Amino acid sequence: MSQVHTNKEKFMTDIKSVLADAEDLLKQAANTTGERASELSDKALALLKQAKEKASDVQVVVVEKSKQAARATDDYVHDHPWQAVGIAAGIGVVIGLLLNRK
């Protein structure tokens, strides 16, 4: 779990850094005219594209991990059907009690 947490923190730090750099470049471009403004704007757009690609990569990993979790859950339910029914019933009772509280 700690590796997942570390990877998440690294990803968030990377994304924040890229977005901050892009924001700075766009601010500079707004205060500049001519070819320099266009150059700064292009760099900012490249940074935003990079952030989008990183987010897409993370999305692929999250989808794959979700599929693995779903398969593991499906396998467990098939291997232990009565335990799964008992757990589901218990969760249903708890939710029912929580909803009836006033």
Residue, then its C-alpha position, 0 to 999 in steps of 0.5 A: m500500500s505504501q508504494v501506491h501511496t508514494n506513486k500517488e503523491k509523486f503523480m500529484t506532485d508532477i501534475k501540480s508542477v506541470l500545471a504551475d509551469a504552464e500557468d506561469l508561461l501563460k501569465q508571461a505570454a499575457n504580458t508579452t507581445g509578438e513572437r515571444a508571446s506565441e512561443l510562451s503560449d506554445k510551451a504552456l500548451a505543450l506542458l498541458k498536453q504532457a499533464k493530460e498524457k500523465a493523467s491518461d496513463v494513470q487512468v489506464v492503471v486505475v482501470e486495470k486495477s479495478k478490473q483485477a479487484a472485480r475479478a478477485t471479488d467474483d472469484y471469492v463469491h464463486d468460491h464462498p457463495w454463502q459467506a458472500v450472501g451473509i456479508a451482503a445481508g449484514i451490510g444490508v441490515v446495517i444500511g437499513l438501520l442507518l436509514n431508519r435512524k431519525 
